[in-house]
Amino acid sequence: MHRSPATAWLTEAANAAEQQGAGNLLRVVLIVMVVGCVLTAWILLRGYKRKDD
């Protein structure tokens, strides 16, 4: 079965999370959530930016 690099990386991450416990996985999930929230806020709020010409 051929796996794409993203699938292989995700499988590696899942295997590592099983060996290390939930601490590191939770840390990664929280970081991704914070980055996602910041990116979403930036995308939504940049629409309110107006030039004063």
Legacy VTK file of the C-alpha trace (Angstrom):
# vtk DataFile Version 3.0
C-alpha trace
ASCII
DATASET POLYDATA
POINTS 53 float
0.000 0.000 0.000
1.396 3.376 -1.024
1.177 6.086 1.613
1.467 9.775 1.017
4.036 11.673 3.123
1.246 13.333 5.141
-0.298 9.962 5.975
3.080 8.522 6.942
3.785 11.517 9.181
0.383 11.240 10.822
0.907 7.526 11.451
4.327 8.237 12.984
2.819 10.928 15.204
0.069 8.567 16.375
2.601 5.848 17.184
4.793 8.306 19.072
1.782 9.594 21.016
0.917 6.062 22.097
4.441 5.522 23.399
4.788 8.892 25.129
1.332 9.233 26.596
-1.211 12.003 26.233
0.983 14.861 27.506
2.806 15.620 24.275
-0.269 14.983 22.145
-2.298 17.406 24.264
0.471 19.990 23.971
0.484 19.688 20.181
-3.313 19.910 20.007
-3.330 23.053 22.150
-0.614 24.719 20.060
-2.466 23.912 16.831
-5.703 25.284 18.318
-4.049 28.555 19.352
-2.363 28.987 15.966
-5.657 28.186 14.238
-7.544 30.745 16.327
-4.963 33.439 15.609
-5.032 32.660 11.881
-8.839 32.667 11.810
-8.986 35.995 13.663
-6.434 37.510 11.286
-8.381 36.338 8.221
-11.690 37.616 9.586
-10.413 40.929 10.911
-8.369 41.907 7.870
-11.653 42.420 6.038
-12.437 45.332 8.353
-9.237 47.157 7.404
-10.017 50.178 5.236
-7.744 52.674 3.571
-8.332 56.312 4.416
-7.727 57.948 1.041
LINES 1 54
53 0 1 2 3 4 5 6 7 8 9 10 11 12 13 14 15 16 17 18 19 20 21 22 23 24 25 26 27 28 29 30 31 32 33 34 35 36 37 38 39 40 41 42 43 44 45 46 47 48 49 50 51 52
